[in-house]
Amino acid sequence: MAVPSNLFQDVQAYLVPSTLDQAAFEETSRLLSSNGARLHNFITEGINLVVADQGNAPEVVEARETFRVQHVVTTQWVRVCVQLGCTVNPRPFAPERRQIFAGITMAMTQLPPLDLHRLWALAVAHGAKCERVLTKKTTHLICGSCTGKKFEVAVNSGLKRIVSPNWLVDSVLKLTIQDESRYPPVASTARPVTLPTTTDAQAIHDLAASLKHEASQLGLRPQQAGQPQQHVPQLPPGAQAPGAFGQHAQHQRPPPLPPVHPAAVQHPNSPLEPLDPHRF
């Protein structure tokens, strides 16, 4: 995918050196400057993007509280934007964001389509990697009922963490991983999944960017002409979207970032890639 040279033309950026290693600093500086951004050596008025891989750095606090910088992101945000050829929602890339599912790889089965999509988005928003098939890297199977091929394979392969969907939801609501032994999958799909309706429902709608990131990691190609478009979640009425670069929105509702291109969004029911020999 060709990256427009003016992708970051409205960006006035500051990179926090204390949070980046030398390689990350150089790569991020190159990606920003070569795509139109202007880099600064200090945080000053007019800075509208701060890049830091650690949220507890003094410069991050100063940027948010003193200079009211709305967009504070990790280096991953810059790479994803370049890979996709458009700026994506920065919220899932905030360095302060607590990724409670970091290091966890999930698969899901025996769920209604709506719950599947929402739980998939919720998991990715909080740091999990979600896959459509079981692999040797799978750590958790989110299982709506004790039936189906994935459940049988997981049991026969000795996967220890086979849990109900409410394990995922409760972990998010309590911001800590819950004891998996308390969430065995039920025998049928009769029990409804209680999905969050406030803070984390908002996170679900903010997740088009996270799903695009998942898509970029899976190496998806742009949507071809004639293929049906996939649904992209939208912010609910009244919710605020992040402000555009170069604009201050302290006393007014900020305009949204450029829309997420739906072609790059990876959904749970997207066509499977050919399985490699290590997948089971």
C-alpha positions in Angstrom: 0.0 0.0 0.0 1.4 3.4 -1.0 1.8 5.8 1.9 0.9 9.4 1.0 3.9 11.7 1.7 1.6 14.2 3.5 0.1 11.6 5.9 1.3 13.6 8.9 1.4 17.0 7.3 -0.6 18.6 10.2 1.5 16.9 12.9 3.7 18.9 15.2 5.4 16.1 17.1 7.6 15.6 20.2 9.2 12.2 20.9 10.0 11.5 24.6 13.6 10.2 24.5 13.6 8.7 28.0 10.8 6.2 27.0 12.3 5.0 23.7 15.4 3.0 22.8 17.7 4.4 20.1 16.3 2.2 17.4 12.7 3.1 18.1 13.5 6.8 18.4 15.3 6.8 15.0 12.6 4.7 13.2 9.7 6.8 14.6 11.5 10.0 13.7 12.1 8.8 10.2 8.5 7.7 9.7 7.1 10.9 11.0 9.4 13.3 9.2 9.3 11.5 5.8 5.5 11.6 5.8 5.2 15.3 6.5 5.4 15.8 10.3 7.5 18.5 11.9 9.6 17.3 14.8 10.4 19.4 17.9 13.2 19.0 20.5 11.0 20.3 23.4 7.3 20.3 24.3 6.0 23.8 23.5 2.7 25.4 22.5 1.5 24.1 19.2 2.7 20.5 19.8 -0.2 18.2 18.9 1.4 14.8 19.1 3.6 13.3 21.8 5.1 9.9 21.3 6.1 7.8 24.3 6.2 4.1 25.0 5.8 4.6 28.8 2.9 6.5 30.3 4.6 7.5 33.6 7.3 9.8 32.1 7.2 13.4 33.4 7.0 14.7 29.8 3.7 12.7 29.3 2.2 14.3 32.4 3.4 17.7 31.3 2.0 17.3 27.8 -1.4 16.3 29.0 -1.8 18.6 32.0 0.1 21.7 31.1 -0.1 21.9 27.3 -3.4 20.0 26.9 -2.0 17.7 24.1 -4.8 15.5 23.1 -2.8 12.9 21.2 -0.3 11.0 23.3 0.5 7.7 21.7 3.1 4.9 21.5 5.4 4.3 18.6 3.1 1.5 17.6 0.5 4.1 16.5 3.0 5.7 14.1 3.9 2.3 12.5 0.2 1.3 12.2 -0.7 4.6 10.5 2.1 4.2 8.0 1.2 0.5 7.3 -2.4 1.4 6.6 -1.8 4.7 4.8 -4.2 6.7 7.1 -4.3 8.1 10.6 -6.2 5.9 13.0 -7.9 6.5 16.3 -5.1 7.2 18.9 -7.1 6.1 22.0 -6.2 2.4 21.9 -2.5 3.5 21.6 -2.3 5.7 24.7 0.9 4.7 26.7 -1.1 4.9 30.0 -3.7 2.4 28.8 -3.7 -0.7 31.0 -3.4 -3.7 28.7 -4.7 -6.4 31.1 -4.6 -9.1 28.4 -1.1 -8.4 27.3 0.6 -11.7 26.4 -2.6 -13.6 26.1 -3.7 -15.2 22.8 -7.4 -16.0 22.6 -9.7 -18.0 20.3 -13.5 -18.0 20.5 -16.2 -20.5 19.7 -19.9 -21.2 20.1 -21.0 -17.6 20.4 -23.8 -15.6 18.7 -22.3 -13.4 15.9 -23.0 -10.1 17.7 -21.4 -11.3 21.0 -18.5 -12.8 19.0 -17.7 -9.4 17.4 -18.1 -7.4 20.6 -16.0 -9.8 22.7 -13.3 -9.9 20.0 -13.1 -6.1 20.0 -13.2 -5.9 23.8 -10.3 -8.4 24.1 -8.1 -6.6 21.5 -8.8 -3.2 23.1 -7.2 -4.5 26.3 -4.1 -6.1 24.8 -5.1 -9.6 23.8 -4.2 -11.2 20.5 -7.3 -13.0 19.0 -7.1 -15.7 16.4 -9.8 -17.4 14.4 -8.2 -20.9 14.9 -6.5 -22.7 17.7 -2.7 -22.7 17.5 0.1 -23.7 19.9 0.2 -20.1 21.0 -3.4 -20.1 22.1 -3.6 -19.5 25.9 -7.4 -19.1 26.3 -10.5 -20.4 24.6 -13.6 -18.3 25.1 -16.3 -20.9 24.8 -20.1 -20.2 24.7 -20.8 -23.9 25.4 -19.1 -27.2 25.8 -19.7 -28.3 22.2 -18.0 -27.9 18.8 -14.8 -28.8 17.1 -12.7 -26.1 18.8 -13.8 -27.2 22.2 -13.0 -30.8 21.5 -9.6 -30.0 20.1 -8.8 -27.7 23.1 -9.7 -30.5 25.5 -7.8 -33.2 23.7 -4.7 -31.0 23.4 -4.7 -30.2 27.1 -5.5 -26.5 26.9 -5.9 -25.5 30.6 -7.8 -22.2 30.2 -11.2 -22.9 28.6 -13.6 -20.3 30.0 -17.0 -18.7 29.5 -17.4 -15.3 28.0 -18.1 -13.7 31.3 -14.5 -14.4 32.4 -13.4 -11.9 29.7 -16.1 -9.3 30.6 -15.4 -9.5 34.4 -11.7 -9.2 33.9 -12.2 -6.0 31.9 -14.7 -4.6 34.4 -12.4 -5.3 37.4 -9.3 -4.4 35.4 -7.5 -7.6 36.5 -7.3 -11.1 35.2 -9.9 -13.2 37.0 -9.5 -16.8 38.3 -10.2 -18.9 35.2 -11.4 -21.9 37.4 -14.4 -19.8 38.4 -15.6 -19.5 34.8 -16.1 -22.9 33.2 -18.1 -22.9 30.0 -21.8 -23.8 30.3 -23.4 -26.9 28.8 -25.6 -24.8 26.5 -25.8 -21.3 25.0 -29.0 -20.4 26.9 -27.2 -18.1 29.4 -26.8 -14.6 28.0 -23.5 -12.8 28.1 -23.6 -9.7 30.2 -21.6 -7.2 28.2 -20.6 -3.8 29.8 -22.7 -0.9 28.9 -20.7 2.2 30.0 -16.9 2.6 29.9 -16.1 -0.5 28.0 -19.0 -0.3 25.6 -17.3 3.0 24.6 -14.0 1.1 24.2 -15.8 -1.3 21.8 -16.8 1.5 19.6 -13.2 3.0 19.7 -11.8 -0.3 18.5 -11.8 0.0 14.7 -8.2 1.1 15.0 -7.2 -1.8 17.2 -8.8 -4.2 14.8 -7.0 -2.5 11.9 -3.8 -3.1 13.8 -4.7 -6.8 14.2 -5.4 -6.9 10.5 -2.0 -5.3 9.7 -0.2 -8.0 11.8 -2.1 -10.7 9.9 -0.9 -9.2 6.6 -4.3 -8.5 5.1 -4.5 -6.9 1.7 -6.8 -4.0 0.8 -10.4 -4.8 -0.1 -10.8 -5.6 -3.8 -13.5 -4.0 -5.9 -16.8 -5.8 -5.8 -16.3 -7.4 -2.4 -18.9 -6.5 0.3 -17.8 -3.9 2.8 -17.4 -5.0 6.4 -19.0 -3.1 9.2 -16.9 -0.6 11.2 -18.2 0.3 14.7 -19.2 3.9 15.2 -19.1 6.1 18.3 -22.5 6.2 20.1 -24.5 9.5 20.0 -23.1 12.1 22.2 -19.6 10.5 22.6 -16.6 12.6 21.8 -14.1 11.5 19.2 -10.5 12.7 19.4 -9.7 16.1 17.9 -8.0 16.5 14.5 -4.3 17.4 14.5 -3.5 21.1 14.7 -6.8 22.0 16.4 -7.3 22.9 20.0 -10.7 21.8 21.5 -10.6 22.9 25.1 -14.0 24.7 24.9 -15.7 22.9 22.1 -16.3 19.4 20.9 -13.4 18.3 18.8 -13.9 17.0 15.3 -13.2 13.3 14.6 -10.0 11.9 13.1 -10.2 10.7 9.5 -12.5 7.7 9.3 -11.1 4.2 9.5 -10.9 2.5 6.2 -13.2 -0.6 6.5 -11.2 -2.7 4.1 -8.4 -3.3 6.6 -10.6 -4.3 9.5 -10.1 -7.8 10.6 -13.3 -9.5 11.8 -13.6 -12.9 13.5 -15.5 -14.4 10.6 -13.2 -13.2 7.9 -12.1 -16.0 5.5 -9.4 -18.1 7.0 -5.9 -18.0 5.8 -4.4 -21.4 4.8 -3.3 -23.3 7.9 0.4 -24.0 8.4 1.5 -27.5 9.6 1.9 -26.3 13.2 -1.7 -25.4 13.6 -4.0 -28.0 15.0 
